[in-house]
Amino acid sequence: MSETEFQPTERSTIHRLPSRGIYDKAKVYEVLDQGILAHVGFATKNGPVVIPMGYARRADSVILHGSAKSRLLTYLSQGADVCITVTLVDGLVLARSTFHHSMNYRSVVVFGHSQVITEPSEKDAALEHLVEHLVPGRGADARGADEGELAATLVVEVPISDASLKMRTGPPVDETRDLEIDIWAGVLPLRLETGELIADEHTPADKPVPGYLLDYPAGRS
Amino acid sequence: MSETEFQPTERSTIHRLPSRGIYDKAKVYEVLDQGILAHVGFATKNGPVVIPMGYARRADSVILHGSAKSRLLTYLSQGADVCITVTLVDGLVLARSTFHHSMNYRSVVVFGHSQVITEPSEKDAALEHLVEHLVPGRGADARGADEGELAATLVVEVPISDASLKMRTGPPVDETRDLEIDIWAGVLPLRLETGELIADEHTPADKPVPGYLLDYPAGRS
């Protein structure tokens, strides 16, 4: 792959509505960096399985982690082909015909082969990166992983071999003959929003909420 | 499977933190009925692929659809093993140690074998059901699919053979020794919220917004 573009391959090429397919690295990474949840797909002898996971992009890789007791992480740590998909939902597109109803979204599909990170300081760095991706600023506050916790955690890295971004934006696109239909048409925007913070019972009532939580960016999803 | 419970099978059994695994049909369907986006995984000769799709549950099946020109829908219409995962993100769990950071969520994983719906009136009914799932009330307003649109659409049904719900709720669970750490800990709730409706350019300025859009339920995601 080039420095700034992913090379479309047979599996990453977007055939349907190719105008929606984007291989620009900066645009692909922007979506990966905004998302907080990935859906990770892998093959098992009983068929395909898709599991939601926290993740973080680091350079040209995606980092995943989980318990050393997890079947999935054990499988990934042995090296496996995976597909990692991150989708941000931006709105419902309400057309005049049911046929032209749609969704506004940005979705990145990443393909790669997982490899385990075993060296403790590298595992620690990857886990710190994961926390910083999820909640920027939190890593400086919370206690980092100790030796036992590192040993109890499997961390894998998936170098991105192919990736693409598919998106839809804007108003509905109706048939000309339908424009006369007397119906409201347009977009209902959707985005992930934060609710009111809930301190746990061990947090003193006068403990200030850190700024990185008060300002948690809307729209991450 | 029984009337009210899915039978845990080898692939649907939740091994890690089994207390988080729920096979109760009503609880599984509640999540499927709240979600609007599924991540659909399937095997290809080049490895696993995960694609985001609109969907709807109907009785003990999940309905998917797409263009007759879509590679994915063509593949699914020929009958394929699929995994359909729907995840609702409920919040970030901020513990005192990075190790105990987590996410509150509800995630349903469905396994099944897809089968195409070809009979036009059955296709039409399935598509109407999809629109009603996404935007209850819209089906009565919008123009339904005509013969050409039905022919241009592939509709598949995936009878649910196994399914399970995994969820996490509540505050962080910290080590006792960490409770003295002077840091705010708790939950940052997250949920999908609607933004301000955007009428398209063909909608008259005085056209009232339908109630089903004004009252679109928060938290669907």
HADDOCK unambig.tbl for C-alpha pairs under 7 A between the chains (distance, minus, plus):
assign (segid A and resid 11 and name CA) (segid B and resid 46 and name CA) 6.70 0.50 0.50
assign (segid A and resid 16 and name CA) (segid B and resid 69 and name CA) 6.82 0.50 0.50
assign (segid A and resid 16 and name CA) (segid B and resid 70 and name CA) 5.61 0.50 0.50
assign (segid A and resid 39 and name CA) (segid B and resid 39 and name CA) 6.80 0.50 0.50
assign (segid A and resid 41 and name CA) (segid B and resid 41 and name CA) 6.05 0.50 0.50
assign (segid A and resid 41 and name CA) (segid B and resid 48 and name CA) 6.02 0.50 0.50
assign (segid A and resid 41 and name CA) (segid B and resid 49 and name CA) 6.51 0.50 0.50
assign (segid A and resid 41 and name CA) (segid B and resid 50 and name CA) 5.93 0.50 0.50
assign (segid A and resid 42 and name CA) (segid B and resid 48 and name CA) 5.35 0.50 0.50
assign (segid A and resid 43 and name CA) (segid B and resid 43 and name CA) 6.57 0.50 0.50
assign (segid A and resid 43 and name CA) (segid B and resid 48 and name CA) 5.96 0.50 0.50
assign (segid A and resid 46 and name CA) (segid B and resid 11 and name CA) 6.72 0.50 0.50
assign (segid A and resid 47 and name CA) (segid B and resid 81 and name CA) 6.37 0.50 0.50
assign (segid A and resid 48 and name CA) (segid B and resid 41 and name CA) 6.02 0.50 0.50
assign (segid A and resid 48 and name CA) (segid B and resid 42 and name CA) 5.35 0.50 0.50
assign (segid A and resid 48 and name CA) (segid B and resid 43 and name CA) 5.96 0.50 0.50
assign (segid A and resid 48 and name CA) (segid B and resid 48 and name CA) 6.93 0.50 0.50
assign (segid A and resid 48 and name CA) (segid B and resid 82 and name CA) 6.19 0.50 0.50
assign (segid A and resid 48 and name CA) (segid B and resid 83 and name CA) 5.88 0.50 0.50
assign (segid A and resid 49 and name CA) (segid B and resid 41 and name CA) 6.52 0.50 0.50
assign (segid A and resid 49 and name CA) (segid B and resid 83 and name CA) 5.51 0.50 0.50
assign (segid A and resid 50 and name CA) (segid B and resid 41 and name CA) 5.93 0.50 0.50
assign (segid A and resid 50 and name CA) (segid B and resid 83 and name CA) 6.17 0.50 0.50
assign (segid A and resid 50 and name CA) (segid B and resid 85 and name CA) 6.17 0.50 0.50
assign (segid A and resid 69 and name CA) (segid B and resid 16 and name CA) 6.85 0.50 0.50
assign (segid A and resid 70 and name CA) (segid B and resid 16 and name CA) 5.62 0.50 0.50
assign (segid A and resid 81 and name CA) (segid B and resid 47 and name CA) 6.37 0.50 0.50
assign (segid A and resid 82 and name CA) (segid B and resid 48 and name CA) 6.19 0.50 0.50
assign (segid A and resid 83 and name CA) (segid B and resid 48 and name CA) 5.89 0.50 0.50
assign (segid A and resid 83 and name CA) (segid B and resid 49 and name CA) 5.51 0.50 0.50
assign (segid A and resid 83 and name CA) (segid B and resid 50 and name CA) 6.18 0.50 0.50
assign (segid A and resid 85 and name CA) (segid B and resid 50 and name CA) 6.20 0.50 0.50
assign (segid A and resid 96 and name CA) (segid B and resid 142 and name CA) 5.22 0.50 0.50
assign (segid A and resid 96 and name CA) (segid B and resid 143 and name CA) 6.23 0.50 0.50
assign (segid A and resid 97 and name CA) (segid B and resid 142 and name CA) 5.04 0.50 0.50
assign (segid A and resid 97 and name CA) (segid B and resid 143 and name CA) 4.37 0.50 0.50
assign (segid A and resid 97 and name CA) (segid B and resid 144 and name CA) 6.01 0.50 0.50
assign (segid A and resid 98 and name CA) (segid B and resid 131 and name CA) 6.97 0.50 0.50
assign (segid A and resid 98 and name CA) (segid B and resid 142 and name CA) 5.75 0.50 0.50
assign (segid A and resid 98 and name CA) (segid B and resid 143 and name CA) 5.97 0.50 0.50
assign (segid A and resid 98 and name CA) (segid B and resid 144 and name CA) 5.47 0.50 0.50
assign (segid A and resid 98 and name CA) (segid B and resid 145 and name CA) 6.35 0.50 0.50
assign (segid A and resid 99 and name CA) (segid B and resid 145 and name CA) 5.80 0.50 0.50
assign (segid A and resid 99 and name CA) (segid B and resid 149 and name CA) 6.79 0.50 0.50
assign (segid A and resid 131 and name CA) (segid B and resid 98 and name CA) 6.99 0.50 0.50
assign (segid A and resid 141 and name CA) (segid B and resid 183 and name CA) 6.92 0.50 0.50
assign (segid A and resid 142 and name CA) (segid B and resid 96 and name CA) 5.20 0.50 0.50
assign (segid A and resid 142 and name CA) (segid B and resid 97 and name CA) 5.03 0.50 0.50
assign (segid A and resid 142 and name CA) (segid B and resid 98 and name CA) 5.75 0.50 0.50
assign (segid A and resid 143 and name CA) (segid B and resid 96 and name CA) 6.22 0.50 0.50
assign (segid A and resid 143 and name CA) (segid B and resid 97 and name CA) 4.35 0.50 0.50
assign (segid A and resid 143 and name CA) (segid B and resid 98 and name CA) 5.96 0.50 0.50
assign (segid A and resid 144 and name CA) (segid B and resid 97 and name CA) 5.99 0.50 0.50
assign (segid A and resid 144 and name CA) (segid B and resid 98 and name CA) 5.45 0.50 0.50
assign (segid A and resid 145 and name CA) (segid B and resid 98 and name CA) 6.34 0.50 0.50
assign (segid A and resid 145 and name CA) (segid B and resid 99 and name CA) 5.81 0.50 0.50
assign (segid A and resid 149 and name CA) (segid B and resid 99 and name CA) 6.79 0.50 0.50
assign (segid A and resid 171 and name CA) (segid B and resid 200 and name CA) 5.98 0.50 0.50
assign (segid A and resid 179 and name CA) (segid B and resid 202 and name CA) 6.70 0.50 0.50
assign (segid A and resid 183 and name CA) (segid B and resid 141 and name CA) 6.91 0.50 0.50
assign (segid A and resid 184 and name CA) (segid B and resid 199 and name CA) 6.99 0.50 0.50
assign (segid A and resid 184 and name CA) (segid B and resid 203 and name CA) 5.83 0.50 0.50
assign (segid A and resid 184 and name CA) (segid B and resid 207 and name CA) 6.46 0.50 0.50
assign (segid A and resid 184 and name CA) (segid B and resid 209 and name CA) 6.14 0.50 0.50
assign (segid A and resid 185 and name CA) (segid B and resid 199 and name CA) 5.79 0.50 0.50
assign (segid A and resid 185 and name CA) (segid B and resid 200 and name CA) 5.90 0.50 0.50
assign (segid A and resid 185 and name CA) (segid B and resid 203 and name CA) 6.20 0.50 0.50
assign (segid A and resid 186 and name CA) (segid B and resid 198 and name CA) 5.51 0.50 0.50
assign (segid A and resid 186 and name CA) (segid B and resid 199 and name CA) 4.26 0.50 0.50
assign (segid A and resid 186 and name CA) (segid B and resid 200 and name CA) 4.55 0.50 0.50
assign (segid A and resid 187 and name CA) (segid B and resid 197 and name CA) 6.01 0.50 0.50
assign (segid A and resid 187 and name CA) (segid B and resid 198 and name CA) 5.14 0.50 0.50
assign (segid A and resid 187 and name CA) (segid B and resid 199 and name CA) 6.48 0.50 0.50
assign (segid A and resid 188 and name CA) (segid B and resid 194 and name CA) 6.70 0.50 0.50
assign (segid A and resid 188 and name CA) (segid B and resid 195 and name CA) 6.66 0.50 0.50
assign (segid A and resid 188 and name CA) (segid B and resid 196 and name CA) 6.93 0.50 0.50
assign (segid A and resid 188 and name CA) (segid B and resid 197 and name CA) 4.88 0.50 0.50
assign (segid A and resid 188 and name CA) (segid B and resid 198 and name CA) 6.48 0.50 0.50
assign (segid A and resid 189 and name CA) (segid B and resid 194 and name CA) 5.59 0.50 0.50
assign (segid A and resid 189 and name CA) (segid B and resid 195 and name CA) 4.82 0.50 0.50
assign (segid A and resid 189 and name CA) (segid B and resid 196 and name CA) 6.61 0.50 0.50
assign (segid A and resid 189 and name CA) (segid B and resid 197 and name CA) 6.53 0.50 0.50
assign (segid A and resid 190 and name CA) (segid B and resid 192 and name CA) 6.33 0.50 0.50
assign (segid A and resid 190 and name CA) (segid B and resid 193 and name CA) 5.55 0.50 0.50
assign (segid A and resid 190 and name CA) (segid B and resid 194 and name CA) 4.53 0.50 0.50
assign (segid A and resid 190 and name CA) (segid B and resid 195 and name CA) 5.81 0.50 0.50
assign (segid A and resid 191 and name CA) (segid B and resid 192 and name CA) 5.20 0.50 0.50
assign (segid A and resid 191 and name CA) (segid B and resid 193 and name CA) 5.49 0.50 0.50
assign (segid A and resid 191 and name CA) (segid B and resid 194 and name CA) 6.56 0.50 0.50
assign (segid A and resid 192 and name CA) (segid B and resid 190 and name CA) 6.33 0.50 0.50
assign (segid A and resid 192 and name CA) (segid B and resid 191 and name CA) 5.20 0.50 0.50
assign (segid A and resid 192 and name CA) (segid B and resid 192 and name CA) 4.12 0.50 0.50
assign (segid A and resid 192 and name CA) (segid B and resid 193 and name CA) 5.98 0.50 0.50
assign (segid A and resid 193 and name CA) (segid B and resid 190 and name CA) 5.54 0.50 0.50
assign (segid A and resid 193 and name CA) (segid B and resid 191 and name CA) 5.49 0.50 0.50
assign (segid A and resid 193 and name CA) (segid B and resid 192 and name CA) 5.98 0.50 0.50
assign (segid A and resid 193 and name CA) (segid B and resid 193 and name CA) 6.11 0.50 0.50
assign (segid A and resid 194 and name CA) (segid B and resid 188 and name CA) 6.71 0.50 0.50
assign (segid A and resid 194 and name CA) (segid B and resid 189 and name CA) 5.60 0.50 0.50
assign (segid A and resid 194 and name CA) (segid B and resid 190 and name CA) 4.53 0.50 0.50
assign (segid A and resid 194 and name CA) (segid B and resid 191 and name CA) 6.57 0.50 0.50
assign (segid A and resid 195 and name CA) (segid B and resid 188 and name CA) 6.66 0.50 0.50
assign (segid A and resid 195 and name CA) (segid B and resid 189 and name CA) 4.82 0.50 0.50
assign (segid A and resid 195 and name CA) (segid B and resid 190 and name CA) 5.81 0.50 0.50
assign (segid A and resid 196 and name CA) (segid B and resid 188 and name CA) 6.94 0.50 0.50
assign (segid A and resid 196 and name CA) (segid B and resid 189 and name CA) 6.63 0.50 0.50
assign (segid A and resid 197 and name CA) (segid B and resid 187 and name CA) 6.01 0.50 0.50
assign (segid A and resid 197 and name CA) (segid B and resid 188 and name CA) 4.88 0.50 0.50
assign (segid A and resid 197 and name CA) (segid B and resid 189 and name CA) 6.54 0.50 0.50
assign (segid A and resid 198 and name CA) (segid B and resid 186 and name CA) 5.51 0.50 0.50
assign (segid A and resid 198 and name CA) (segid B and resid 187 and name CA) 5.13 0.50 0.50
assign (segid A and resid 198 and name CA) (segid B and resid 188 and name CA) 6.48 0.50 0.50
assign (segid A and resid 199 and name CA) (segid B and resid 184 and name CA) 6.98 0.50 0.50
assign (segid A and resid 199 and name CA) (segid B and resid 185 and name CA) 5.80 0.50 0.50
assign (segid A and resid 199 and name CA) (segid B and resid 186 and name CA) 4.25 0.50 0.50
assign (segid A and resid 199 and name CA) (segid B and resid 187 and name CA) 6.49 0.50 0.50
assign (segid A and resid 200 and name CA) (segid B and resid 171 and name CA) 5.99 0.50 0.50
assign (segid A and resid 200 and name CA) (segid B and resid 185 and name CA) 5.92 0.50 0.50
assign (segid A and resid 200 and name CA) (segid B and resid 186 and name CA) 4.55 0.50 0.50
assign (segid A and resid 202 and name CA) (segid B and resid 179 and name CA) 6.71 0.50 0.50
assign (segid A and resid 203 and name CA) (segid B and resid 184 and name CA) 5.85 0.50 0.50
assign (segid A and resid 203 and name CA) (segid B and resid 185 and name CA) 6.20 0.50 0.50
assign (segid A and resid 207 and name CA) (segid B and resid 184 and name CA) 6.44 0.50 0.50
assign (segid A and resid 209 and name CA) (segid B and resid 184 and name CA) 6.14 0.50 0.50
